[in-house]
Amino acid sequence: MLLLDVFFVSLSIVVSVSSSVGSDSESLFSCSKFDFEEKLLEKLVRFEHKLQLNDIKLKKWEDAFSSQLDKMEEAIKRTEIFVETMQENQIQEQSRLNDSYQEIIDRFKFQTKNETKFHGEQINTLLKSLSSKLEEVSNAEKNRETALELMQNTLHQDQNRFNKSFDLILEKFRLSSNKSINELIAKQQKDYETIMEKRTIVAFSAYTTNSQTITSNTNIKFEKIWTNIGNGYNPSTGIFTAPRQGVYHITAVVLSHSALTLYLHLKHNNEYTAGSFVTGDGYKTGTFDVVLNLQKGDTISVGCRSSYTVYSDSDKYTTFSGHLIA
């Protein structure tokens, strides 16, 4: 292959030189013989130099190619050695793998056989235990049915006794409840009457339009009436008599005659309680405002210890009021 490449290179050089010589020969007609020889010599020198260079290159190529061939041969040898080594290793590994696989299979068979035997024994034990448990459950079910039947009989007897007792209790309750209901109705009626009596309103309010002179033996007569619920106030005497026991709010307003002193008292059962004293020029107003706990029949009036004059006219300056508050 190398010789063929050298032949083709030499042929190309010869053709190049021939073409150059041909072209130069055409110009010989216009050039001198000396020039032609000089140029030819120059070309020969150049051709020789190129041949030397080509020889050097060919030498280098041959050396490089030979070196590459050596390396390739060495690589091929190493590859063959590596392949042989790998094949041997693979054969050994396959042999070890086959041995291990067979060992695992044998061990698995042995363990499976032992475990199958062990689990079979356990299953037999469980079956025996289950059979025993089933027998116990069957006996317990029979005992439960017997106990249930006994409980039903007992319950039936207790139900009969309860029905008889309930009927007896119901009859006693009906008799006692009728009596209790009658007593309760009577008590509620009495309580209702008491409540209604307590809820009875007592109130009065009266006035006078006349001036009056009173003494220790008389009372102011408030002859005109605005309110007299319960009929406790007597306009002819000026006295309020409590129709029932309770707490009463009593008020009175009195007016003195011009420039005259007026000294009055609120009387409870003719006993003097609250007082009102006014004096000086002109007309003066006195008041009473008390809360008294009165018993049924107690009397309230407005009087004095000696003799005084009370003024009033159509404008109703003098008044007397009271009402039950509790």
C-alpha positions in Angstrom: 0.0 0.0 0.0 2.9 2.4 0.8 4.6 1.6 -2.5 1.5 2.4 -4.4 1.2 5.8 -2.7 4.9 6.6 -3.6 4.2 5.6 -7.3 1.3 8.0 -7.6 3.2 10.8 -6.0 6.2 10.3 -8.4 3.8 10.2 -11.4 2.2 13.5 -10.4 5.6 15.1 -10.1 6.7 13.8 -13.5 3.5 15.1 -15.1 4.0 18.4 -13.5 7.5 18.6 -14.7 6.5 17.5 -18.3 3.8 20.1 -18.4 6.2 22.7 -17.2 8.8 21.6 -19.8 6.2 21.6 -22.5 5.1 25.1 -21.7 8.7 26.3 -21.5 9.6 24.7 -24.8 6.9 26.7 -26.4 8.6 29.8 -25.2 12.1 28.7 -26.4 11.4 30.5 -29.6 11.5 33.8 -27.7 14.2 33.0 -25.2 17.9 32.4 -25.5 19.5 29.0 -25.0 21.2 30.2 -21.9 18.0 31.3 -20.3 16.4 28.0 -21.2 19.2 26.0 -19.6 19.2 28.2 -16.6 15.5 27.8 -16.1 15.7 24.1 -16.8 18.5 23.7 -14.2 16.5 25.7 -11.7 13.5 23.5 -12.3 15.6 20.4 -11.9 17.0 21.7 -8.6 13.5 22.5 -7.4 12.3 19.0 -8.5 15.2 17.3 -6.7 14.5 19.4 -3.6 10.8 18.4 -3.8 11.9 14.7 -4.2 14.0 15.0 -1.1 11.2 16.5 0.8 8.8 13.8 -0.4 11.3 11.2 0.7 11.5 12.7 4.1 7.7 12.8 4.3 7.4 9.2 3.0 10.0 8.1 5.6 8.0 9.8 8.4 4.8 8.3 7.1 6.4 4.9 7.0 7.7 5.2 10.5 4.3 6.6 11.8 2.4 3.9 9.9 4.7 1.2 11.2 4.4 2.6 14.8 0.6 2.7 14.5 0.6 -0.9 13.1 2.7 -2.0 16.1 0.4 -0.3 18.5 -2.7 -1.7 16.8 -1.2 -5.2 16.9 -0.3 -4.7 20.6 -3.9 -3.4 21.2 -5.3 -6.4 19.4 -3.2 -8.8 21.5 -4.2 -7.0 24.7 -7.9 -7.1 23.6 -7.7 -10.8 22.9 -6.0 -11.4 26.3 -8.7 -9.2 28.0 -11.5 -11.1 26.2 -10.0 -14.4 27.2 -9.7 -13.2 30.8 -13.3 -12.0 30.8 -14.5 -15.3 29.4 -12.6 -17.2 32.0 -14.0 -14.9 34.8 -17.5 -15.2 33.4 -17.2 -18.9 33.3 -16.0 -18.9 36.9 -18.7 -16.5 38.0 -21.4 -18.5 36.3 -20.1 -21.6 38.0 -20.2 -19.9 41.4 -23.6 -18.5 40.6 -24.9 -21.9 39.7 -23.5 -23.4 42.9 -25.0 -20.6 45.0 -28.4 -20.9 43.2 -28.4 -24.6 43.8 -27.4 -24.1 47.4 -30.2 -21.5 47.9 -32.7 -23.9 46.2 -31.7 -26.7 48.5 -31.9 -24.5 51.6 -35.3 -23.1 50.6 -36.6 -26.6 50.0 -35.3 -27.7 53.4 -36.8 -24.6 55.2 -40.1 -25.0 53.3 -40.4 -28.6 54.3 -39.6 -27.7 58.0 -42.0 -24.7 58.1 -44.7 -26.7 56.3 -44.4 -29.4 59.0 -44.4 -26.7 61.8 -47.4 -24.8 60.4 -49.2 -28.1 59.9 -48.7 -29.0 63.6 -49.9 -25.4 64.6 -53.0 -25.8 62.4 -53.8 -29.1 63.9 -53.4 -27.6 67.4 -55.7 -24.7 66.4 -58.3 -27.0 65.0 -58.3 -29.0 68.2 -58.6 -25.8 70.3 -61.3 -24.5 68.0 -63.3 -27.8 68.3 -63.0 -27.5 72.1 -64.1 -23.9 72.0 -67.1 -24.7 69.8 -68.1 -27.4 72.3 -67.8 -24.9 75.1 -69.9 -22.4 73.2 -72.5 -25.0 72.5 -72.7 -25.9 76.2 -72.9 -22.2 77.1 -75.7 -21.6 74.6 -77.7 -24.5 76.1 -77.1 -23.0 79.6 -78.1 -19.6 78.3 -81.3 -20.9 76.9 -82.1 -22.6 80.1 -81.3 -19.5 82.1 -83.4 -17.4 79.7 -86.4 -19.7 80.1 -86.0 -19.5 83.9 -85.8 -15.7 83.7 -88.9 -15.5 81.5 -90.8 -17.6 84.0 -89.6 -15.5 86.9 -90.4 -12.3 85.0 -93.9 -13.6 84.2 -94.5 -14.3 87.9 -93.1 -10.9 88.9 -95.3 -9.3 86.3 -98.4 -10.9 87.8 -97.4 -9.9 91.3 -96.7 -6.4 90.0 -100.0 -6.1 88.3 -101.9 -7.2 91.4 -99.9 -4.8 93.6 -100.3 -2.0 91.0 -104.1 -2.5 90.9 -104.2 -2.4 94.7 -102.0 0.7 94.9 -104.0 2.3 92.2 -107.3 1.7 94.1 -105.7 3.1 97.3 -104.3 6.0 95.5 -107.7 6.7 93.9 -109.4 6.7 97.2 -106.8 8.8 98.9 -106.5 11.1 96.0 -110.2 11.8 96.0 -109.9 12.8 99.6 -106.8 14.8 99.0 -108.3 16.5 96.0 -111.4 17.5 98.0 -109.2 18.8 100.8 -106.9 20.6 98.3 -110.0 22.2 96.7 -111.3 23.4 100.0 -107.8 24.8 101.0 -107.4 26.5 97.6 -110.9 28.0 98.0 -110.0 29.3 101.5 -106.6 30.6 100.3 -108.4 32.3 97.3 -110.8 34.0 99.6 -108.0 35.1 101.9 -106.0 36.4 98.9 -109.1 38.2 97.5 -109.6 39.7 101.0 -106.0 40.9 101.1 -106.3 42.2 97.6 -109.4 44.3 98.5 -108.5 48.0 97.9 -109.1 50.4 100.7 -108.7 54.2 99.9 -110.4 57.4 100.7 -109.9 61.1 99.9 -112.2 63.9 101.2 -112.2 67.7 101.5 -114.1 70.6 103.0 -115.2 73.9 101.4 -116.2 75.5 104.8 -114.1 77.2 107.5 -114.5 75.4 110.8 -113.8 76.1 114.4 -112.9 72.9 116.3 -112.3 72.0 119.9 -110.7 69.2 121.8 -113.9 67.2 121.6 -114.5 67.6 117.9 -112.8 66.8 114.6 -112.6 68.5 111.2 -115.4 67.3 109.1 -114.3 66.8 105.5 -117.9 66.6 104.2 -117.1 66.3 100.5 -115.8 62.9 99.1 -113.6 62.2 96.1 -112.9 58.6 96.9 -114.2 56.1 99.5 -113.3 52.6 98.4 -114.2 50.2 101.2 -116.5 52.7 102.9 -114.0 53.3 105.7 -114.5 57.1 105.8 -117.6 58.8 107.5 -118.1 62.4 106.1 -120.6 63.2 108.9 -117.9 62.7 111.6 -114.7 63.2 109.7 -113.4 59.8 111.0 -111.8 57.0 109.0 -112.3 53.5 110.4 -110.0 50.8 109.0 -112.2 48.1 107.4 -109.3 45.5 107.7 -105.9 45.1 109.2 -102.9 46.5 107.3 -100.4 49.2 106.7 -102.0 52.6 105.7 -100.6 55.8 104.2 -102.4 58.8 105.8 -102.1 62.4 104.6 -103.9 65.7 105.4 -103.5 69.3 104.3 -104.9 72.2 106.5 -105.0 76.0 105.9 -105.0 78.5 108.8 -107.1 81.6 108.8 -105.3 84.9 108.0 -102.9 85.9 110.8 -104.2 83.2 113.1 -102.2 80.3 114.7 -103.3 76.8 113.8 -102.1 73.9 115.9 -103.6 70.5 114.9 -102.9 66.8 115.5 -103.6 63.5 113.7 -105.5 61.3 116.1 -105.2 57.5 116.2 -108.0 56.0 118.3 -108.4 59.5 119.8 -104.7 59.5 120.8 -102.7 62.4 119.4 -99.9 61.4 117.1 -98.3 63.7 114.4 -98.7 67.4 114.8 -98.9 70.5 112.5 -98.2 74.0 113.8 -98.4 77.2 111.6 -98.4 80.9 112.8 -97.7 84.4 111.5 -99.3 86.8 109.1 -101.4 85.7 106.2 -102.7 82.2 105.4 -100.4 79.3 106.2 -100.5 75.6 105.1 -99.9 72.7 107.5 -99.5 69.0 106.4 -99.6 65.5 107.8 -97.9 62.5 106.1 -97.6 59.3 108.1 -97.6 55.5 107.6 -99.5 53.5 110.3 -100.1 49.8 111.0 -103.8 49.7 111.7 -105.9 46.9 113.1 -109.4 46.4 111.8 -111.7 49.0 113.5 -108.9 51.5 114.3 -109.9 55.2 113.8 -108.1 58.1 112.3 -109.1 61.8 112.4 -107.8 65.4 112.5 -108.4 67.4 115.7 -106.7 69.7 118.3 -106.1 70.0 122.0 -107.9 73.3 122.5 -109.8 75.6 120.0 -108.6 76.6 116.5 -110.1 77.8 113.2 -109.5 76.0 109.9 -110.0 77.9 106.7 -111.3 76.5 103.4 -113.6 77.6 100.5 -114.6 76.4 97.1 -111.0 76.1 96.2 -110.7 73.0 98.5 -107.6 74.0 100.5 -108.2 71.5 103.4 -108.1 67.8 102.5 -107.9 64.4 104.2 -106.7 61.2 102.4 -105.5 57.6 103.1 -105.1 54.2 101.4 -104.0 50.6 102.2 -100.5 49.8 101.0 -100.0 46.3 102.4 
